Amino acid sequence: MSVYCRQENVSHSRRQWLKMASAGFGNLALASLFHQEAAAESTANPDSALSEKPSHFAPKAKRVIFLFMHGGPSQVDTFDYKPHLTRDHGKPLPFDKPRVVSSKTGSLLKSPWRFAQHGESGSWVSELFPNVAGCVDDLCIINGMHGSNSRHGGALLELHTGSDTFVRPSLGSWITYGLGSENQNLPGYITICPTLTHGGANAFGSSFLPADFQGTPVGNASIASDQAQIPFIKNHDQLPASIQRMELDLIRRMNKASLPTQTDAELEARINSFELAFRMQSAVPSLQSVDDETEITRRNYGLDDPKTKNFGRQCLMARRFAEQGVRFIQCTHSYKWDQHGNLQKDHAKNAAEVDKPIAALLHDLKARGLLKDTLVLWGGEFGRTPVAQGNDGRDHNPHGYTMWMAGGGVKPGIRYGATDEYGYYAVEDKVHLHDLHATILHLLGLDHTRLTYRYAGRDFRLTDIYGEVMHGMIA
């Protein structure tokens, strides 16, 4: 696209000019970076919405890596050992099931997998996760999780946004809104191969928060992770950077000239997304590639094995993004954990795909000194019932399930909370998703009651009017 502009063309509206200019910039799928007020000349522009912001108090963690197991892994087959379930296999549940259930279920179903104690902590882990079991002394295993929704869509949104009924900003969006980004040449929030179902983009959207804070997707769940890329200006290798710079400067000048009399936040967001895309051209391609990693590192993450290479690459990319200051990174194993049937076969397959990469990520972060200020979170949108669905399946269970955290200021090698003797309901030190969100924000130095945004006449926050910080899991 030519950069020459005759005088009579300057009278075009910003929207018209942008439409004409956009062809020269290529297909920028960076909607998540809209409304960034950053000048390309500076990577630490104080006017940028994504510039680093002070926390409310001294943080224990600087960033989050969320390992999302889409579908709902079974707590009683992974990290919540229930010997009574084995003892009473085939018997009726000796107390009432929830009033609202997803599907018809039968009697108690023992776990097909053996559990054993590991590490100095003696934490119980099933044989499904032999590699993660070697990391238990770094884990805070939260056995008393519970949520409000038994359906995938509502539960997934509740986990990611705090609400199962309304479109709300996601956890990663709230965190980048509160803290900004450590690297102005990269998005503050990246989600790798996110799911396309059960809420889709709403799970990483910014809702009413400025669009700067929306997650940037790297591919999606239908694309293998070695094909997933952050899009940037398509013709960057054909159009000299100096010419691109001139084009962007002209758009910015035209835009700034009309600001006193006209506001178009969406258009401003698009224009500013070009600025970040321009800077990303030099930073992103090499960062997305893992070719410079050692062969040992690649093997540790399972990139040499067809079974583990997809999620292994996600985990390795997450470490690379974390090293470069991305504030919130999500890896998604989608949509595989919903075993209403074929529990024994499919849970074994799913665990085999993620166990080695997750352990490699934890070891790698620790070896590089990153685990101490990187909070790693693992879990799904809910757990599964201890009673059988059919002969070899479990139904959805939001009433008591397991997630775990590591690093980032949590107490290592502990179990926090508990379910009943069969693993159906959270009964001890219960942790609602609002409590989990409040605790994550606290670890990042943010008071969840003070992290608010005024919209439609009221102040909103991630935890709504709920949430308690679980100090018992904080080191």
C-alpha positions as CSV (number, residue, x, y, z in Angstrom):
1,M,0.0,0.0,0.0
2,S,1.4,3.4,-0.9
3,V,2.0,5.9,1.8
4,Y,1.5,8.9,-0.4
5,C,-1.6,10.9,0.5
6,R,-2.9,13.8,-1.6
7,Q,-4.3,16.8,0.3
8,E,-7.9,16.1,-0.7
9,N,-7.8,12.6,0.7
10,V,-6.9,13.8,4.2
11,S,-10.6,14.8,4.7
12,H,-11.6,11.1,4.8
13,S,-13.1,10.0,8.2
14,R,-10.9,8.0,10.4
15,R,-13.1,5.0,9.8
16,Q,-12.9,5.3,6.0
17,W,-9.2,5.8,6.1
18,L,-8.7,2.8,8.4
19,K,-10.8,0.6,6.0
20,M,-8.5,1.6,3.1
21,A,-5.3,1.2,5.2
22,S,-6.2,-2.1,6.7
23,A,-5.6,-4.0,3.4
24,G,-1.9,-2.9,3.6
25,F,-1.6,-4.2,7.2
26,G,-2.9,-7.6,6.4
27,N,-5.2,-9.7,8.5
28,L,-4.6,-8.8,12.1
29,A,-6.5,-11.1,14.4
30,L,-5.6,-9.2,17.4
31,A,-9.0,-8.2,18.7
32,S,-7.9,-8.8,22.2
33,L,-5.4,-5.9,22.0
34,F,-8.0,-3.3,21.1
35,H,-7.8,0.1,22.8
36,Q,-4.1,-0.1,23.7
37,E,-2.8,3.5,24.1
38,A,0.8,2.7,23.3
39,A,3.3,4.5,21.1
40,A,5.5,2.1,19.1
41,E,8.7,4.1,19.9
42,S,8.4,3.2,23.6
43,T,8.1,-0.2,25.1
44,A,7.4,1.3,28.5
45,N,4.9,4.0,27.7
46,P,3.3,5.2,30.9
47,D,0.1,6.1,28.9
48,S,-0.4,2.5,27.8
49,A,-3.4,0.7,29.4
50,L,-1.1,-2.3,29.7
51,S,1.8,-0.5,31.4
52,E,2.7,-2.1,34.8
53,K,0.6,-0.9,37.6
54,P,1.4,-1.1,41.4
55,S,-0.3,-3.8,43.3
56,H,-2.4,-3.1,46.5
57,F,0.2,-4.8,48.6
58,A,3.4,-6.8,48.2
59,P,2.7,-9.7,45.9
60,K,3.9,-13.3,46.2
61,A,3.3,-14.0,42.6
62,K,3.9,-12.0,39.4
63,R,2.1,-14.2,36.9
64,V,-0.3,-17.1,36.4
65,I,-0.2,-20.2,34.3
66,F,-3.6,-22.0,34.2
67,L,-3.6,-25.6,33.0
68,F,-7.3,-26.1,32.2
69,M,-8.6,-29.7,31.9
70,H,-11.8,-29.0,29.9
71,G,-14.6,-31.5,30.6
72,G,-14.1,-32.2,34.3
73,P,-11.5,-34.7,35.6
74,S,-12.6,-37.1,38.3
75,Q,-11.3,-36.1,41.7
76,V,-11.8,-39.6,43.1
77,D,-9.6,-41.1,40.3
78,T,-6.8,-38.5,40.5
79,F,-6.0,-36.5,43.7
80,D,-8.7,-37.4,46.2
81,Y,-8.1,-40.9,47.6
82,K,-11.3,-42.5,49.0
83,P,-10.8,-46.0,50.4
84,H,-14.5,-46.1,51.5
85,L,-15.3,-46.0,47.8
86,T,-13.4,-49.2,47.2
87,R,-14.8,-50.8,50.3
88,D,-18.4,-50.0,49.4
89,H,-18.2,-50.5,45.6
90,G,-21.6,-51.4,44.1
91,K,-23.6,-50.3,47.2
92,P,-26.0,-47.4,47.1
93,L,-24.8,-44.0,48.2
94,P,-25.7,-43.8,51.9
95,F,-26.9,-40.2,51.8
96,D,-29.0,-38.1,49.4
97,K,-27.7,-37.1,46.0
98,P,-28.0,-33.4,45.0
99,R,-31.5,-32.2,44.3
100,V,-30.4,-31.2,40.7
101,V,-28.3,-33.7,38.8
102,S,-27.1,-33.8,35.3
103,S,-28.0,-37.5,34.5
104,K,-29.3,-40.6,36.2
105,T,-26.7,-42.3,38.2
106,G,-26.5,-45.6,40.1
107,S,-24.4,-47.1,42.9
108,L,-20.9,-46.3,44.2
109,L,-18.1,-46.9,41.7
110,K,-14.6,-47.6,43.0
111,S,-11.6,-46.1,41.2
112,P,-10.0,-48.4,38.6
113,W,-6.6,-47.0,39.6
114,R,-4.4,-47.5,42.6
115,F,-3.4,-44.6,44.9
116,A,-0.1,-44.3,46.7
117,Q,1.5,-41.7,48.9
118,H,4.4,-39.7,47.5
119,G,7.1,-37.3,48.6
120,E,7.9,-36.0,52.1
121,S,4.3,-34.7,52.3
122,G,2.9,-38.2,51.8
123,S,0.2,-36.8,49.5
124,W,-2.1,-39.4,47.9
125,V,-2.0,-39.5,44.0
126,S,-3.5,-42.0,41.7
127,E,-1.3,-44.0,39.3
128,L,-2.8,-41.9,36.5
129,F,-0.3,-39.2,37.3
130,P,3.1,-40.8,38.0
131,N,5.1,-37.8,36.9
132,V,3.0,-35.2,38.7
133,A,3.2,-37.4,41.7
134,G,6.9,-36.7,41.8
135,C,6.1,-33.0,42.3
136,V,3.6,-33.3,45.1
137,D,5.9,-31.6,47.6
138,D,5.4,-28.4,45.5
139,L,1.6,-28.8,45.2
140,C,-1.2,-27.3,47.3
141,I,-4.0,-29.8,46.5
142,I,-7.4,-28.3,47.1
143,N,-9.8,-31.2,47.8
144,G,-12.7,-29.0,48.9
145,M,-13.5,-27.1,45.7
146,H,-17.2,-26.5,44.9
147,G,-19.1,-24.4,42.4
148,S,-22.7,-23.5,41.5
149,N,-23.4,-25.1,38.1
150,S,-23.5,-28.7,37.0
151,R,-23.5,-27.9,33.2
152,H,-20.3,-27.4,31.2
153,G,-21.2,-24.0,29.8
154,G,-22.2,-22.4,33.1
155,A,-19.5,-24.1,35.1
156,L,-16.8,-23.2,32.6
157,L,-17.8,-19.5,32.7
158,E,-18.1,-19.5,36.5
159,L,-14.5,-20.9,36.7
160,H,-13.2,-18.3,34.2
161,T,-15.3,-15.3,35.0
162,G,-16.9,-15.8,38.4
163,S,-20.4,-15.8,36.8
164,D,-22.4,-18.7,35.3
165,T,-25.3,-16.5,34.2
166,F,-23.9,-13.2,32.8
167,V,-21.1,-12.2,30.4
168,R,-18.4,-10.9,32.7
169,P,-14.6,-10.2,32.3
170,S,-12.4,-13.2,32.7
171,L,-9.9,-13.9,35.4
172,G,-7.0,-13.1,33.2
173,S,-8.6,-9.9,32.1
174,W,-9.1,-8.7,35.7
175,I,-5.5,-9.5,36.5
176,T,-4.1,-7.6,33.5
177,Y,-6.5,-4.7,34.3
178,G,-5.2,-4.6,37.8
179,L,-1.5,-5.1,37.1
180,G,-0.8,-4.4,33.4
181,S,1.9,-6.3,31.5
182,E,5.6,-6.7,32.3
183,N,6.4,-6.6,28.5
184,Q,4.9,-3.9,26.3
185,N,5.9,-5.9,23.2
186,L,3.6,-8.8,24.1
187,P,0.0,-9.2,25.1
188,G,-0.6,-9.3,28.8
189,Y,-2.9,-12.2,28.6
190,I,-2.4,-15.2,26.2
191,T,-4.6,-18.3,25.9
192,I,-3.1,-21.2,24.0
193,C,-5.5,-23.4,22.0
194,P,-8.6,-22.2,23.9
195,T,-11.8,-24.1,23.6
196,L,-14.4,-23.1,21.1
197,T,-17.4,-24.5,23.1
198,H,-19.1,-23.9,26.4
199,G,-18.8,-20.2,26.4
200,G,-16.1,-19.9,23.7
201,A,-14.5,-16.5,23.6
202,N,-16.4,-15.3,26.7
203,A,-14.1,-17.5,28.7
204,F,-11.2,-15.2,27.8
205,G,-13.0,-12.0,27.0
206,S,-12.9,-8.7,28.7
207,S,-16.6,-8.0,28.6
208,F,-17.1,-4.4,29.8
209,L,-13.5,-3.9,30.7
210,P,-11.5,-2.1,28.1
211,A,-10.6,-4.5,25.2
212,D,-6.9,-4.1,26.0
213,F,-7.4,-6.7,28.7
214,Q,-9.0,-9.4,26.6
215,G,-7.0,-12.7,26.1
216,T,-5.1,-13.1,22.9
217,P,-5.8,-16.6,21.5
218,V,-2.9,-18.6,20.1
219,G,-4.8,-20.9,17.7
220,N,-7.8,-22.8,19.1
221,A,-8.8,-26.2,20.3
222,S,-9.2,-27.5,16.7
223,I,-5.6,-26.6,15.8
224,A,-2.5,-28.6,16.9
225,S,-0.3,-26.5,19.1
226,D,2.6,-26.7,16.7
227,Q,0.4,-24.9,14.1
228,A,-1.0,-22.4,16.6
229,Q,0.5,-18.9,16.2
230,I,-0.1,-15.4,17.3
231,P,-1.1,-13.6,14.2
232,F,0.9,-10.5,13.2
233,I,1.1,-8.3,10.1
234,K,1.0,-10.7,7.2
235,N,3.2,-8.8,4.8
236,H,5.7,-7.8,7.4
237,D,8.5,-9.3,5.4
238,Q,7.4,-7.6,2.2
239,L,6.8,-4.1,3.5
240,P,9.8,-2.3,5.1
241,A,9.4,-1.5,8.7
242,S,10.1,2.2,7.9
243,I,7.1,2.3,5.6
244,Q,4.8,0.6,8.1
245,R,6.0,3.1,10.7
246,M,5.0,6.0,8.5
247,E,1.5,4.5,7.9
248,L,0.9,3.9,11.6
249,D,2.1,7.4,12.5
250,L,-0.3,8.9,9.9
251,I,-3.2,7.0,11.3
252,R,-2.3,8.0,14.8
253,R,-2.0,11.7,13.9
254,M,-5.4,11.7,12.2
255,N,-6.9,9.9,15.1
256,K,-5.5,12.2,17.8
257,A,-6.5,15.2,15.8
258,S,-10.2,14.3,16.1
259,L,-10.2,13.1,19.8
260,P,-11.3,16.5,21.3
261,T,-14.6,16.3,19.3
262,Q,-15.1,12.7,18.6
263,T,-14.7,9.4,20.5
264,D,-14.8,6.0,18.9
265,A,-13.4,3.6,21.4
266,E,-13.6,0.6,19.2
267,L,-11.9,2.3,16.3
268,E,-9.2,3.6,18.7
269,A,-8.7,0.1,19.9
270,R,-8.2,-1.2,16.4
271,I,-5.7,1.4,15.6
272,N,-3.7,0.8,18.7
273,S,-3.8,-2.9,18.1
274,F,-1.8,-2.2,15.0
275,E,0.9,-0.6,17.1
276,L,1.4,-3.7,19.2
277,A,1.3,-5.9,16.2
278,F,4.0,-3.7,14.7
279,R,6.2,-4.2,17.7
280,M,5.4,-7.9,17.9
281,Q,6.9,-8.6,14.5
282,S,10.4,-8.8,15.9
283,A,9.5,-10.3,19.3
284,V,6.9,-13.0,18.6
285,P,8.1,-15.3,15.8
286,S,11.2,-16.4,17.7
287,L,9.3,-16.6,20.9
288,Q,6.6,-18.9,19.5
289,S,9.2,-21.2,18.1
290,V,10.8,-23.8,20.4
291,D,13.6,-24.7,17.9
292,D,16.2,-23.1,20.2
293,E,15.3,-25.4,23.1
294,T,17.7,-28.2,23.9
295,E,16.9,-31.7,22.9
296,I,16.7,-32.7,26.5
297,T,14.1,-30.0,27.2
298,R,12.1,-31.0,24.3
299,R,12.1,-34.6,25.4
300,N,11.2,-33.6,29.0
301,Y,8.1,-31.9,27.7
302,G,7.2,-34.9,25.6
303,L,7.7,-33.3,22.2
304,D,9.2,-36.5,20.8
305,D,6.1,-38.5,21.6
306,P,2.9,-38.2,19.5
307,K,0.9,-38.8,22.7
308,T,2.3,-35.8,24.7
309,K,3.7,-33.4,22.1
310,N,0.5,-31.4,21.7
311,F,0.0,-30.4,25.3
312,G,3.8,-30.6,25.9
313,R,4.3,-27.8,23.4
314,Q,1.6,-25.7,25.1
315,C,3.4,-26.1,28.4
316,L,6.7,-25.2,26.9
317,M,5.3,-22.2,25.2
318,A,3.7,-21.2,28.5
319,R,7.1,-21.2,30.1
320,R,8.6,-19.1,27.3
321,F,5.8,-16.6,27.6
322,A,6.2,-16.5,31.4
323,E,9.9,-15.8,31.0
324,Q,9.1,-12.8,28.8
325,G,6.7,-11.2,31.2
326,V,3.2,-12.3,30.0
327,R,1.0,-11.8,33.0
328,F,-1.6,-14.6,32.5
329,I,-1.1,-17.7,30.3
330,Q,-3.6,-20.5,29.8
331,C,-3.1,-23.9,28.3
332,T,-6.2,-25.9,27.5
333,H,-6.6,-29.7,27.2
334,S,-9.9,-29.6,25.4
335,Y,-12.6,-31.1,25.4
336,K,-11.5,-34.6,26.7
337,W,-12.4,-35.2,30.3
338,D,-16.1,-35.6,30.1
339,Q,-16.3,-39.4,30.8
340,H,-20.0,-40.3,31.2
341,G,-18.8,-43.6,29.8
342,N,-15.4,-45.2,28.9
343,L,-13.9,-43.8,32.1
344,Q,-11.2,-46.3,32.4
345,K,-10.0,-46.0,28.8
346,D,-10.4,-42.3,28.3
347,H,-9.2,-40.9,31.7
348,A,-6.1,-43.0,31.2
349,K,-5.5,-41.6,27.7
350,N,-6.2,-38.0,28.9
351,A,-3.8,-38.3,31.9
352,A,-1.1,-39.8,29.7
353,E,-1.3,-36.8,27.4
354,V,-0.8,-34.2,30.1
355,D,1.1,-35.8,33.0
356,K,4.6,-35.7,31.6
357,P,4.3,-32.1,30.2
358,I,2.9,-30.8,33.5
359,A,5.7,-32.3,35.5
360,A,8.2,-30.9,33.0
361,L,6.7,-27.5,33.4
362,L,6.9,-27.6,37.1
363,H,10.5,-28.8,37.1
364,D,11.5,-26.3,34.5
365,L,10.0,-23.3,36.3
366,K,11.6,-24.4,39.5
367,A,15.1,-24.9,37.9
368,R,14.9,-21.5,36.3
369,G,13.8,-19.8,39.6
370,L,10.4,-18.9,38.1
371,L,8.2,-21.1,40.2
372,K,8.6,-18.9,43.3
373,D,6.8,-16.1,41.6
374,T,4.7,-18.0,39.0
375,L,1.4,-19.4,40.2
376,V,0.5,-22.6,38.4
377,L,-3.2,-23.6,38.6
378,W,-4.6,-27.0,37.5
379,G,-8.2,-28.2,37.2
380,G,-11.4,-28.4,35.3
381,E,-14.8,-26.7,35.5
382,F,-16.0,-29.3,38.0
383,G,-15.3,-32.9,39.1
384,R,-17.3,-36.1,38.8
385,T,-19.6,-38.2,40.9
386,P,-18.4,-41.2,43.0
387,V,-21.5,-43.0,41.8
388,A,-21.6,-44.7,38.5
389,Q,-23.2,-43.6,35.3
390,G,-23.8,-46.8,33.4
391,N,-21.1,-49.4,34.1
392,D,-17.9,-47.3,33.4
393,G,-18.7,-43.6,33.7
394,R,-19.3,-40.7,36.1
395,D,-21.6,-37.7,35.9
396,H,-20.8,-34.1,36.5
397,N,-20.1,-33.0,40.1
398,P,-19.7,-29.4,41.1
399,H,-20.3,-30.1,44.8
400,G,-16.9,-31.4,45.7
401,Y,-13.8,-31.8,43.6
402,T,-10.1,-31.1,43.3
403,M,-7.9,-28.4,41.9
404,W,-4.3,-27.7,42.8
405,M,-1.9,-24.8,42.8
406,A,1.9,-24.6,42.9
407,G,4.5,-21.9,43.3
408,G,3.5,-18.2,43.5
409,G,3.4,-18.1,47.3
410,V,1.1,-21.1,48.1
411,K,2.0,-23.6,50.8
412,P,3.8,-26.5,49.2
413,G,3.1,-30.1,50.0
414,I,-0.3,-29.7,51.6
415,R,-3.8,-30.8,51.1
416,Y,-6.4,-28.1,51.7
417,G,-10.0,-29.0,52.4
418,A,-11.7,-32.3,52.0
419,T,-14.8,-34.0,50.6
420,D,-16.9,-36.6,52.4
421,E,-15.8,-40.2,52.8
422,Y,-17.0,-41.0,49.2
423,G,-15.9,-37.8,47.5
424,Y,-19.3,-36.3,46.6
425,Y,-19.6,-33.1,48.7
426,A,-17.0,-30.6,50.0
427,V,-17.2,-30.7,53.8
428,E,-14.0,-29.3,55.3
429,D,-12.4,-25.9,54.5
430,K,-14.7,-25.6,51.5
431,V,-13.4,-23.4,48.7
432,H,-16.0,-21.9,46.3
433,L,-14.7,-20.5,43.0
434,H,-15.2,-17.0,44.4
435,D,-12.8,-17.9,47.2
436,L,-10.3,-19.4,44.7
437,H,-10.4,-16.2,42.7
438,A,-10.1,-14.0,45.8
439,T,-7.0,-16.1,46.8
440,I,-5.4,-15.9,43.4
441,L,-5.8,-12.1,43.3
442,H,-4.4,-11.9,46.9
443,L,-1.3,-13.9,45.8
444,L,-0.8,-11.3,43.1
445,G,-1.0,-8.5,45.6
446,L,-4.6,-7.5,44.7
447,D,-7.4,-7.0,47.1
448,H,-10.4,-8.5,45.4
449,T,-12.8,-6.1,47.1
450,R,-10.8,-3.1,45.8
451,L,-10.2,-4.4,42.2
452,T,-13.4,-2.9,40.8
453,Y,-14.6,-1.3,37.5
454,R,-17.6,1.0,37.2
455,Y,-20.1,0.0,34.5
456,A,-23.8,0.7,34.0
457,G,-24.0,2.7,37.2
458,R,-22.4,0.2,39.6
459,D,-19.0,-1.1,40.6
460,F,-18.2,-4.7,39.5
461,R,-15.5,-7.0,40.6
462,L,-14.4,-10.6,39.8
463,T,-15.9,-12.0,43.0
464,D,-19.1,-10.0,42.8
465,I,-20.2,-9.6,46.4
466,Y,-18.6,-12.9,47.6
467,G,-15.3,-14.5,48.1
468,E,-12.9,-15.0,51.0
469,V,-9.1,-15.3,50.8
470,M,-8.1,-18.8,51.9
471,H,-5.1,-17.8,54.1
472,G,-4.6,-21.4,55.1
473,M,-3.1,-22.2,51.7
474,I,-0.8,-19.2,51.5
475,A,2.8,-19.6,52.6
